[in-house]
Amino acid sequence: MDANEHLGGGQCGAEGEQVSVLLIADPGTPAALAERIAEYLPQRLRSRDRLERRWTTCVRGKPYLSDEQADFADVIHAVDPSSEGEDIVVYLTDLPRREDTLPVVADVSADHLFALISVAGVGGVHIGHRVRTVTELVIARVLGEPELMPPGAARRFPCVQIEDGIRYFAPSGLRRLRLLSGMVRANRPWRLVTGLSKVLVGAFATGAIALATDTIWLFADTMGPWRMGAATVLSIVAMILWLILDHELWERPKSPEERDRSVLYNTATVATLVIGVAILHVALFCLLLFTTCLALPPELLSPILGHGVNFSDYLTLTWLLASIATIGGALGSGLEDDAAVKEAAYGVRQRQRIEETRRRSNEAG
């Protein structure tokens, strides 16, 4: 079917024409973004549209992309936008796409009225605004109407012609860092605290046991900030290493071609765990501070420490207890099964990618 025939059943730009946009999204962050974009997109496009068109949007959650490096033509074939009832199809995925080392933000085919957007490519901050901007940009490119583009978007996202359409790259400057932050954002590292319940319970139990030991009170009073800081860093590093090694979160490339991709994914894994474990450490600190203030009155601490006790002494003691508890949490992580750890450490599509990669490796073996 010809593109113009599919678009509203008539000539593009006709008075009173209705243009419908289907947003297909991977589960997780892309699906949530698609819902928000669908809510605001008609109004934003209408404000720049010089024609009397009615814009409608709908959202469908379905993962089509199994390999982030799949050819754009293969993605078009898998989605088959011509079979959809909507005029324009935009697919949002949180899998990172690259051309060599350049992060790809979007691929656009005007012939198929289709666009593929990599949410990870836009970065990890202001993600809603950036993905909405890219969505408006690709719709304008599909229709061939530059006036629908957000101001400055065409300059901000460089593009090249590819075999099946147009490819947009991330803005110049810190591109790899932007891609990495987008991958970490897709993993939602803050979920590590709630996802690893056994780790949290084991860590808190370790801290509570240490709290009952007066030797720990003396250590906290005499260690000083540098040693306390070193203990905190070492406890966080110990937990991260334990999670990676015990639950096989480290990807090992099987060929030189896979090495660069493995470096990117392993870096994203480490960054995700650093943020997640740091949040876990802060949560333990808050819980243990409350417990310490409740369980240890000043008249019990003062004779042991040999001086008057104020709130800063409670903070110092809790600081050490949180470090000890984090090490206990690292040991407790061994009680979690691999599936629970991967679910807590990765987003939906990243877990599916790992499973697919492992399945292909087993078949090849």
N, C-alpha and C positions, 0 to 999 in steps of 0.2 A: 504494500500500500504506500502511495506517495505521502510524504510528510505533511504537505498542505492539506491533503484530503483527510488525513487522520486528525488534523488540528481543527476541531470544531465543525468538520464537515463542510467547510467553505474556505474562502480566501482569508488569509491571516490579516487581522486588522479590520474586519468588517464591523459595521455599527451594530452594537448590541450583542456581539459575539461573547460566548462563555468559554473560558479557558480553564480546564481542570488540571490540577497537579496532584500526582500520587507520590507520596513520600514513603519509600520502602526503607526500613531501618533494621539493623542488627539489634538483638536484645541488649539491654543494659543502657549505657549512656546514649548511644545513637537513638534509641527508641524514645527516651525521655526528651531529647532535643527535638526530634521530629514532631512530637506532640506540641511543644511550645512554638516551633516554627510554623506549623499548620494553623495555629491560632492567630498569629500576627501577619503571616505572609500576604493574604489577600488585601489587607488594608495598605500595607507598605507598597505593594506593586501598583495598586489602584492610584496611590498618591503620585506616582511618576508616569502613569499610563496616560498618553494623550488621547487614547481612543476610548470609546464607551464600551468597555469590556467588563464582564463579571468574572471574578476570579474565585475559584473554589478549590479546596484542598481536602485530602483525606490521607490517612496514615495506615500502613500495614507493616506489622513486624514479622520479618522473615529473613533468615540469613542465607544468602546465596553464595557469598565469596568464601571458599575454603582455603585458598592460597592467596596471600597478599600480593604476590608477584604475578598473578594470572594476567594474561593479555586482556586488554580492554575488549577486544572482539569476543573473547570467551565469556566475559562478564555479560556483554550484550546478549549473547546467545543464551546464557543461563537464565537471565531475567526475562528475555523476550518482551520488550516494552510494546511492540506492535500488537500483542494479544490483549493488552490492558484496555479497559474502557476509557481511561483518562487520557488527556491529550499529551501531557508531559510526565515522564517518570524520572524521579531523582532517588538514587539509592545511597543511603548513608551507612558507612561501615566504620568500625573503630580499628580495623586492621591497618597497619601502616603500609603505604605504598611508596616505592622509590624508583627512580630511574638512575641507575648507577648509585651515586651517593646523595642525589638530590631528592628531598622529600616531595612527593606528589600530593597536591591538595585535591585536585579534581580532574576527571576526564570527561569530555563533553562530545556527544555525537548529535549534530543538528539533523542529520539524515534519519536517525532513529528516535529523535526527540527524547534523548536519554542522557543522564549525567550520573557519574559515580563520584561521590565525595568521600575522602578519607578524613574522618574526624580527628584522628591522631595527628595529621599533618598540620592542623591549624594551631597546635600548641595546647598547653594545659591551663591557661588563664584566659579569662573573658571568652570562654569557649562558646557560650550561647550566642553572643554577638558576632563572633567570627564565623561560625558555621552558618548563621542566618545571612551574613554578607555574602559568603561563598554560594549559598543556595540561590540568592537573588542574582548573583553574577552569572551562574550557569544557566538559569532560566532565560536571562536576557540574551545569552549567547545562543541558546537553542533556538529562540525566536528570531535571532538576528536583529534585535532592537536595542542598540547601545543606550538609548535613553532610559531603559529600565534598570540599568546597572547602578549600584550604589555609588555615590561620588567617590572618586579616587580608587575604586576597587580594581579597575583594569590596570592601573599603574602599580598598585601594591602587589598584585599577583602576576608575575611574569608567565608567559605562555609560549608554547611552541606547537607547530602543526605535527600531528602524528598520523599514522595510516588511517585510523578510524575516526579522526576528529581533531579536537584541541585538547592539549594537556596544560594544566595550570600547576605551577610550583609554589612552594612556600615563599613568603617574602625573603629577600636577601638579608643576610645578617643573622648569625646564630641559628641557622636552619636545623642543624642536627640537634641542638639543644631544645629547639622548639618541638621537633618530632619526639624526642625522648620525653619531654614533659607531657606531651599528649598521650604517649603510651602509658606513662605512670598514672596520669589522670584516669585513663580508661580502666586501669587495674583497681581504682578506688582503694588506696592503701589504708584509709581510715576504717575500713571494714575488718581489718585484721584483729582489732580488739574484740569485737563481738563474734567474729568467725572462729576464733580459737578460745573457746570457753575453758577447756581444760588447762590451757597455758595460763590464763588469767587466774583461775582458781589455784593452780599450783604455785604461781608467783606470789599471790596474796598470802597463801598459807606459809610459804617460806619467810616472807617478811614478818608475819605475825609471830612465828616461832622465834625469829631473831630479836624481836621486840622484847621478849621476856628474858633476855640475857643481859645482865648488867655490863659484861665485857664490851658488848656492842655500844652501850652508852658511852663508855670511856673512849673507845675508838673514835666515835663520832665527835667527841669533845676535843680530841688531840690531833686528828689527822690533818686538818687544815684544808683550804679550798682546792689546792692543786692535787693533792692525793685523792680527795673526794671526786674531783672532776675526772681524774684518770680512772677511778673505779667505775664511774658512770659510763664512760666511753667503752671501757673493756667489757662491761656487762652487756651493753647493747651490741657490741661486735660479736661477743660470744653467742648471743641468741640468734643473730643473723646467720652466722656460720653454721650453727646447729640446724637451723631450719633449712638452709640450702643443702647441706651435706646429708642430713638424715632423711630428707624428703625428696632428694634428687631434683632440685629446682634449677640446677646449672645445666645449660645446654652445651653439648659437646659436638662441634662440627665434624661431619664425616668426610668433608671435601673442602678444598680451598675456596670453592664458590660459596659455601655456606658459612665461612669464617666471619665475614663482615656482618652478616645477618645475626649470627650467634652473639657476636660482641654487642650488637645493639640490644638484643633481647636480654642478655645477661646483665647489661648495665641497667636496663629498665627494671629487672627483677631486684637487683641490689638497691636501687633508688626506692622502689616500692616498699621493700622490707625496712629500709632505714627510716622512712617516714612512718610506716605502720608500727614498728617497734618503739620509735620515739613517742608516738601517741600512747602506746601501751605503757611506757615508762611514766609518762605524765599522769595517766589514769591511776597507776599504782601509787604514785607519790601522793595524789589527792586522797585516795582511800586510806593509805597508811598514816597520813597526817591527821586525818579525822580519828583514826583508831588510837594513835599515839596520844593525842590530846585527851581522849576519853579515858584511856587505860592508865596513863602515867601522870599522877598529880605532881606538882612541883615539889612538895615535901618528900616525895619518894625519890626523885632524881637528885635533889640538892645534896644529901649526904654522900651519895656515890661520886658525884662530880666535884664536890668540895667547894662549890660556889653557888650563888643564887641563880635561879633558872628563870629565863624569860622566853618569849615566843621564838626568838632566833635559835635557841637551843633545840626547840622542838623541830624547827625547819632543818637544822643540821642533822639531827638524828634521823629524821624522815628521809633526807637525802641519801644517807648511807643505807638505810633499810630498803629504799627503792632499788638501789643498785644490787643489793643482795637478792631481793625478790626477783629482779629481772633474770639473774643467773638461775634461780629456781624455776622461773618460767621457761628458760631454755631447756632444762631437764624435763619439765612437764610437757614440752612440745613433742617429746618422743612418744607420749601417750596418744597423740592425735594420729589418725590415719592419713595417708598421703592425699586422698581425695579431699578431706576436710581442709588440709593446709593449702592445697592448690585452689580450692574454692575461695578461701579467705584471701589468698595472695594475688589472684588473677581475676580479670574480668571474664565474662562469659565467652567472648570470642577468642581470647587468648587461651583459655582452657581447651576450647574446641580445636584450636590450631595445634596445641601440644599433643592432644590425643590423635589428631589426624597425622601429624608428623611421626609419632611413635608407631601408628598402625602401618604407615608406608615403610618404615624402617624394618618392622617385623616381617612384612611381606617380602621385602627385598632380601632379608636374611634367610 
